[in-house]
């Protein structure tokens, strides 16, 4: 079974600064997908960024980028120019490549953004 | 754009009662997933359906059952409710069982 580990329960960043959230995973599969989801106080699950394991190029979405290290099974999220609206719980998630595969989530990192 | 619709948004039930949660996927999406998120926890996979057939099953109690109907909407039936069932229940949908998940806003179930 796949597992996802987020070792940082809480992180804090000043507005306009950069922060990196860590995620590692364990799998024996070669083809899979990785995601970062944001869950603000409203508890809506919002997709931040996703990465296909077969792609070597790291995904980027505006201020959000990932550092995907397949051999190390590491998938960190970098948030640049942090904004107050970035404050939320961030979940790293793994999905097998098969049809209708489930998401396996990490335990989450709560990000605080300070002035 | 249409999103995943879950109803009701909030539900309060007493112990030992029954609850039914509904999920309406994005039009043309044929795959539905259910997740349970307890307070301060990460979402846990319950069950999924692809083309109206059960696709996968996670840590879903025997007291819970679910199905996907001909119009692809899904219902999660929960009986003999316990205090520990209080949680946020998410539904997500995707097209052709693909990896493009879209989550609904969730149903917050409180068992008293």
Interface residues (C-beta under 8 A of the other chain):
Chain A: X33 X35 X42 X43 X44 X45 X46 X47 X50 X91 X95 X97 X98 X99 X100 X101 X102 X103 X104 X105 X106 X107 X108
Chain B: X31 X33 X35 X37 X41 X42 X43 X44 X45 X48 X49 X50 X55 X56 X58 X88 X90 X92 X94 X96 X97 X98 X99 X101 X103 X105 X106 X108
